[in-house]
Amino acid sequence: MEETPLYRYETKTRIVPLEAFRRDLVDVPRFSGYCRDCPHHGRFWSCPPFAFDPMTVWKGYDGLLLYLCKVTFHRDRLFPGERRAFEETELPHIKAAMARELLALEGERPGSLALFAGRCDLCPVCARVAGEPCRMPGRMRYSLEALGGDCGGALERYFGETLQWAKGNKLPEQLLLLGGLLMKEDR
Ligand code: SF4
């Protein structure tokens, strides 16, 4: 658990059955449809549209570890303009800490693949905007939702949590960031 003047955040992990997750919580057409409505669509190599079928990724592994980062805001200490300030200053640090943890887990587990929370923000502007190849393909990772995973459904089923959304510039009570690690059985 980490505590700051504005929020605290904690992490939780669950190992879940990948076959059931694929069956119940992966729907590539549905989530790629939502991605089409996003202003970032086609502007990040970590996000749709892809030149491959995301199901081939899910089918290439045997197990899944879900990694939740739960940020709970101290509402009484927030301020006007809170959402933009948080997203510009704090969120990148939280996402980077999550990515470090997930890459460390990936490093401990040969053949595994980390899934980050949300789009890749390793570069100030993704090379895809200029039609160039990814600058850090060895570090970039996809997110669960970019590959068609249902984060809201996974949070409810495996952590008993409900996604909350920011309203305008107002942050929700809590922010839930979900990443993961796709794993292969020891062979
Ligand atoms: S590493 Fe850079 S170029 Fe590659 S997906 Fe991330 S932001 Fe885009």
Residues whose N, C-alpha, C, O or C-beta is under 5 A from the ligand:
A	BS01	SF4	W45 S46 C120 D121 L122 C123 C126 A127 P133 C134 R135 M136 M140
